[in-house]
Amino acid sequence: MQNILLVGLGGFFGSIARYKLGGFILHMTAQDRFPHGTFAVNVLGCLIVGVLAGIAERCNVFGPDTRLFLFTGFLGGFTTFSAFGLEAMYLIRRGDLGTAALYAGGSVVFGITAVWLGLKLVSLFPR
């Protein structure tokens, strides 16, 4: 139960941070067609997960509870793209370049395809 609370609390703060940062960036770039807010949140989330993972590897300072709160909770609420980036980097560092390319390419292609399919399925229902 404690693990669920740690993830939930981290997700609570991460989601709020995403909402506030994304809204701020949207306000600053409202005239553009590019989704700057989501892009910035995803890139910042990847930077944060890289810094935290580097600290965790180098200094071994994060216990299991802190990892759950930060990685699964906060960054999961902030952006799951950071988990994607970290997993892809671990594959690359392990030398599994083909698997990393398949994971990255497949995630993008199948993710966008799944959104398209979901929209198509809903459009089949009468209004």
N, C-alpha and C positions, 0 to 999 in steps of 0.2 A: 504494500500500500504506500510505503514511503517513496518508492521509486515513481509511482504514478503521480504523487503530489509534486515531486521534484520536476518531473517532465512537464506537468501541467502548469506549475508556477513559472518555469522558464519559458514555456510557450506563451503564457499570458504576457510576460514582459517583451518577448520577441515580437509577438503580433502587434502590440502597441507601438513598439519602435518602428516596425515596418509601416504601419498606418501613418504615423507622424512623419517619418522621413519621406515616404512616397507622396504624401499629401503636400509637403513642403516643396518637393522637387516639381510636382505637377503644377503647383501654383506658380513657380518660377518659370516653367517652360510650357505653359498652357497653349501657346500659339503653335508649337511644333507638332509634327505628326508622329515623331518617334516617341516610344514609351520610356522616357527618361527615368521616371520613378522606379519602375520595375527593374530596368537595366541597372540603375545605381544600387538598388537594394541587393540584387543578385551579385554584382561585382563586390560590393562592400562585404556581403556575407561570406563570399569566398576569401577575401582578404582576412577577415576576422577568423575564419576557420583555419586558414593557413597559419596565422600567427599563433593561435591557441594550440593547434596540433604540433607546431614547432616547439613551443614552450613545453608541452606535455612530453614530447620525445626527448628533448634536451635536458630538462630539469626534473622530470618525473614528479611534478608538483600537484597534479590533479588526481584526486581519488575517484573511485567509481561514482559517488554521489555528485561530485562537482562536474564530472564528465556528462552525466545524465542531464543535469541542470543546464549546462552550457551548450553541449553539442546537440543532444536530442531535443531538449526543451527550448532554450532561447533561440538557437540558430534554426531549429526546426520551425519555430513560430515566425522567425524573421524571414527565412527563405530556405526551402529544401534544396535550392540550387547549390547551396554551400556543401551539403552532403554529397551531391552529385559530383561537384568539383573535387572534393577530397577523395572520394572513391576512385575517380578517374586518375587522379595524381598518384594514388597508391598503386594502381595497376601499372602506370607508366614507370614509376620508380622500381617496381618489381621486374620490369623488363617485358611485361605483357602488353606490348604496343598494339598488337592486333586486337586483343580483348578490349583495350582502352578505346581504340577507334570504333570498334563494334558497339561498345557501351555508349560512347558519346553520340555517334551517328544514329544508333538505334533509338536512344532516348529522345533525341530531337525529332526524328522522322516519325517514330511510333507515337510520341506524345502529341505532336501536331495532328497526326492522323486520327488519334483517339478523340481529340477535341472535335475535329471535323465530323467524325462518326457520331459522336454524342449529339451535336447540333442537328445532323441529318435525322437521327432517330426521333428527336423531339419534334422536328418539322413534320413527321408522319402523322402525329396526333392532331385531331381537329382542335381548333381554337375554342 
